[in-house]
Amino acid sequence: MKNWLRKLFGKKELEKSAEKGQPSLLHAGTLAEDDIGQLKWNSDHNGDRLAITNNGQTIQWKVRNKAEDDLAWLPASTCLQLHSGHFRWDFVVEEMASGQIGVGFMLLWDVGPDWGFFGYLGASPTAWSYDPSTGDVVCNTESIQAGLPKFAEGQPGIVSVELRVPRNAEGEGKFIVAGTETEPILLPVGAVVLPAVCFLKETQKITLANFERL
């Protein structure tokens, strides 16, 4: 996403007006009910720095060569656009590389997802990230839920997501880790949701698994 869009989305004026030509949240009513995208990682998003395998289900931050920028984090997104239903899936974190990592979801806008001014998952007010290294849910750069289960000493683990996004009503999402559910995250009427992650260390690896439309 262009820098001007990041700066725009980073501001507090998130009530977008179509009359003013400003970005607005994508509404489920603009999509066919069965048009939820594809269960795979998006190779067009930072694909030069990511290895996508396992029929598109597994993604890993590749080791950089010395000529590349020293990135502090690397976001990645799926090809899903979830709406008009009840969904559940797992983020299987296969490699933590003894670092922080973020897994979660974002609301889609008519211009694409909002990664916030800083460009990581959970940096904007329409993105939520679970960090299993700290046990926090992050939104708009702040921890909004803390003291949640962590992965032991950076070991692999699973973060599940359950999403209820009615076509014409408010929705909610929640994370589930080690049998513990987070408080529901309220979503707007007709929300369209993009599952995504943010790597914070090279060699970190995540697989999408057990996707269901309930």
Secondary structure, DSSP 4 states (H G I P E B T S, - for coil): --HHHHHHHHSS-----GGGT---B--GGGS-TT--EEEEE-TTSSGGGEEEETTTTEEEEPPPPTTS---S-EEEEEEE-B-SEEEEEEEEEEE-TTS-EEEEEEEEETTEE--TTTTSTTSSTTEEEEETTTTEEEETTEEEE-S----GGG--EEEEEEEEE-SSS-EEEEEEETTEEPPPEEE-TT--EEEEEEE-STT-EEEEEEEEE-
